[in-house]
Amino acid sequence: MKLSILICDYPLEEDLVILAHLVQTAHVSTASLAMYFQDAGAPAVGFSPMQLWSNMGWLAKVVVIILFIMSIYSLAVIIDRALYFNAARSQSREFAPKVAGALKEGRLDEAIKVADRSKKSHLAEVVTAGLQEFRSFGSGGSVTEEQIESSKRALERSESIVHAKLKKGLSGLATIGSTAPFIGLFGTVTGILNAFQAIATQKSSGIGAVAGGISEALVTTAFGLLVAIPAVMLFNYFTNKVEAFDVEMDNSSSELVDYFIKQGHR
């Protein structure tokens, strides 16, 4: 009698709720385990350069090759400009006091010889053009206005030529710095599209189905930024160098024209 009372008093509805909750939890856990083992059975995607390359599609490989060529060109321009600017700076420092001393003593031919020995100096190239034009009128007689104006035009032409030499390759460096991130982004878009295509073809939403496409997208993005950042930074650095060289050439040309004018008043 007591046992039947206990059975009747026990809340059967709560039992059914608990039982239904346990069944639902077991079903979710089974689905999670199935997805886990499905992902575990998928081929692992490595992150070494060769494994990333093998997991890329042909379009992403084309993007990486283009970025690699751009990086080689950028490195070549950077090395070339750095060597050229350093040589121009060092030779100009040696050239300036020597040619100034020769001009003070009136030795025009000696000044031209000093300039000819400094082949990579931006100042020497400009000054040589002005001195040779000035000397072409002859050393005898008084200095005419026409002679000074002709020498001034020769200096301006030489400055334009040297300015173009100093900026050689910098436009390509600017183009690489501005376009490399977008090329890498294009590879990123194709990698994401490949990831969604893998989900659609394999009928799987596990991480193994999209790992290849995601790694492909990340590699192209990182490579694009790796190429662009040094190119932009060094383009700005070299541009500032060219502007400083332009100021030095303008000052040297102005001082040389003043020298010619003083020679005319003697």
C-alpha positions, 0 to 999 in steps of 0.5 A: 500500500505504501509503495503504490502511494509513493509511485503515484506521488512521484512526478512522472511529467518531470521524468519525461522532460528529463528523458527527452532532454537526455535524448536530444543531448545524445543526438547533438553529441553524436552529430558533433562526433560525426563531424569531428571524425569527418574532419579528422579523416580529411587530408591535413593542410600543411603550412610549409611553402611547398605544401601551400603551393601544392594546395593552391589553384592555378589562378592563385599560382599565377598571382603568386608568380606575378607578385614574385616577379614584382618583388624581384624587380622592386629589389633590383630597383632598390639596390640600384638606386641605393648604390647610385645615390651613395656614389653620387653623394660621396663623389659630390662631396669630393668634387665640390671643394676641388672645383670651387678652388679651381674656379677661384684661381681661374683655372677653367680647364682644371675645373672641367677635368675635375668634373670629368673624373666624377662620373657619378656625381650629379653636381659634376654632370651639371657643372661640366655642361655649364663650364663646357658651354662657357668655354666653347665661346673662347677664353679670349675677350670679355664675357658677353651676355649671350655667353652667360645665357647660353651657359645658363640654358646648358645648365638647365638642360643638364639638370633635367637630364640628371633629374631623369637619371635620378628618378630612373626606376622609381615610377615602377617602384611606385606602381608596385607599391600601389598595385601589389596589395590589389593583386594579392586581394585578387588571389584572396578572392579566388581562394575564398571562391575555391573554399566555397566550391570545395564545400559545394562539391564535397557536401561537407561543412567541416574545416578540412573542406575549406582549409585549402582555400583559406590558406591560399587566400591568406598566402596571396594577401600576405605576399601582396603586402610583403611586396607593397610595404617596402616598395612604398617606404623606399619610394618615399625615401628615394623621392626625398633624396631626389628632391634634395639632389635637385636643390643641390643642383639648383644651388650649384647652377646658380653659383656657377651663373654668378661666377660667369657674371663676375667674370664678365664684369672683370 
